[in-house]
Amino acid sequence: MALSQTAWMAAGLGARLLMIAFLAMTVQLALANHTRLTYSDDWCKLPSYTYMVAAAVIGMACSVLLQLPVAVYLLFKSKRTTPSALLLDISLSADMVATVLLASGVGAGFGATDAALRYTRYMTWDDDGETRKDLIDYYDKAELPAVFLLIGMVLSMAATVASTRLRARATNDHADL
């Protein structure tokens, strides 16, 4: 069963809207995660978490400023005119850049959390284990924004597939569609 061009455009738009929602949840959850104890220089906050938040913010900005307007334009104008190949190329390129950026943010978030948890669990601490418990709780909570970023990345991949399909149809680069 083949989907129409309008259905592909609507699917891409829906994937982008869901992606924005999941990326917003990523930013909110990552920024709300704090340790219970106070540390003098916040050494427990890893640069990878900052990169994960930055990737989510850049992915949202790219989607809101470039991909959503193009998707809405294509959805409403496609009945009257054939979509421009240049416009579809820009949309496809933005989708691929956003997907790669989000994938690197997912890798940074999960990789840093895994390494930090491993070191926290097996280090010896001077206090009665309160610091260990606090940091394990902090790093366990840090996995949740990475999961939401992963879902956002998968939705970005779905939008990329929709953009690729539309690009192939618009330029007749397909043999069996």
C-alpha positions in Angstrom: 0.0 0.0 0.0 1.6 3.2 -1.2 1.1 6.5 0.7 0.2 9.6 -1.2 2.6 12.6 -1.3 0.3 14.5 1.1 0.4 11.6 3.6 4.2 11.6 3.5 4.2 15.4 4.1 1.8 15.0 7.0 3.9 12.2 8.5 7.0 14.3 8.3 5.3 17.2 9.9 3.9 15.0 12.7 7.3 13.5 13.3 8.9 16.9 13.5 6.2 18.2 16.0 6.7 15.1 18.2 10.5 15.5 17.9 10.2 19.1 19.2 8.1 18.0 22.2 10.6 15.2 23.1 13.6 17.6 22.7 11.8 20.2 24.9 11.3 17.4 27.6 15.0 16.6 27.2 16.1 20.1 28.0 13.7 20.5 30.9 14.7 17.2 32.5 18.4 17.8 32.1 18.3 21.2 33.5 16.1 20.2 36.5 18.4 17.4 37.6 20.4 18.4 40.6 22.3 16.7 43.3 20.9 16.8 46.8 24.2 17.7 48.4 26.1 20.8 47.4 29.6 20.5 45.9 31.9 23.5 45.7 32.7 23.4 42.0 29.9 21.2 40.6 32.5 18.7 39.4 29.7 16.1 39.0 28.0 18.0 36.2 29.7 16.5 33.1 30.4 18.5 29.9 28.6 15.8 28.0 25.4 16.8 29.7 25.9 20.3 28.5 26.5 19.0 25.0 23.4 16.8 25.2 21.3 19.9 26.1 23.0 22.0 23.4 22.2 19.3 20.8 18.6 19.2 21.9 18.3 23.0 21.7 20.0 23.2 18.3 17.8 20.4 17.0 14.7 22.2 18.2 15.8 25.5 16.7 16.6 23.8 13.4 13.2 22.2 13.3 11.2 25.3 14.4 13.1 27.8 12.2 13.7 25.7 9.0 12.0 22.3 8.9 8.5 23.2 10.2 7.9 26.1 7.9 9.0 24.1 4.9 6.9 21.1 5.9 3.8 23.3 6.5 4.4 25.1 3.2 4.7 21.8 1.3 1.7 20.4 3.0 -0.6 23.3 2.0 0.9 24.2 -1.4 1.5 20.7 -2.8 -2.0 20.3 -4.1 -1.6 23.4 -6.4 2.1 23.2 -7.4 4.9 20.7 -7.7 7.3 21.2 -4.8 10.6 22.7 -5.6 13.6 20.4 -5.7 15.8 23.1 -4.1 13.3 23.4 -1.2 13.2 19.7 -0.7 17.0 19.5 -0.8 17.2 22.2 1.9 14.7 20.3 4.0 16.5 17.0 3.5 19.9 18.4 4.4 18.5 20.0 7.5 16.9 16.7 8.5 20.2 14.9 8.1 22.2 17.4 10.0 19.7 17.4 12.9 19.7 13.6 13.0 23.4 13.4 13.2 23.6 16.1 15.8 21.0 14.4 17.9 22.7 11.0 17.5 26.0 12.5 18.8 24.1 14.0 21.8 22.6 10.6 22.6 26.0 9.0 22.5 27.5 11.7 24.7 24.6 11.5 27.2 24.6 7.7 27.6 28.3 7.3 27.4 29.1 9.9 30.0 26.4 8.6 32.3 27.6 5.0 32.0 31.2 5.9 32.7 30.3 8.2 35.6 28.1 5.6 37.2 30.8 2.9 36.9 33.4 5.1 38.6 30.9 6.3 41.3 29.9 2.8 42.3 33.4 1.4 42.6 35.3 4.4 44.1 36.0 4.6 47.8 34.5 7.6 49.5 35.6 9.2 52.8 32.1 9.8 54.1 29.6 7.2 55.1 28.4 6.6 51.5 26.1 9.6 51.4 28.1 11.2 48.5 28.0 7.9 46.6 24.2 7.6 47.0 23.7 11.2 46.0 25.8 10.9 42.9 24.3 7.6 41.9 20.8 9.1 42.2 22.0 12.1 40.1 23.5 10.0 37.4 20.5 7.6 37.3 18.2 10.6 36.7 20.6 11.8 34.0 19.7 8.8 31.9 16.1 10.0 31.5 16.9 13.1 29.4 19.1 10.9 27.2 16.2 8.5 26.6 14.0 11.4 25.5 16.8 12.7 23.3 17.0 9.2 21.8 13.3 9.2 21.0 13.7 12.7 19.5 16.6 11.3 17.3 14.4 8.4 16.1 11.6 10.9 15.2 14.2 13.0 13.4 15.2 9.9 11.4 11.5 9.3 10.6 11.3 12.9 9.3 14.4 12.3 7.2 12.8 9.2 5.6 9.7 11.3 4.8 11.9 14.1 3.3 13.9 11.6 1.3 10.7 10.0 -0.1 9.3 13.4 -1.0 12.6 14.4 -2.6 12.7 11.3 -4.7 9.1 11.7 -5.8 9.5 15.4 -6.7 12.5 14.8 -8.9 11.5 11.4 -10.3 14.7 9.9 -8.9 12.7 6.8 -8.0 12.4 3.7 -10.1 9.9 1.6 -8.3 7.8 4.1 -6.2 
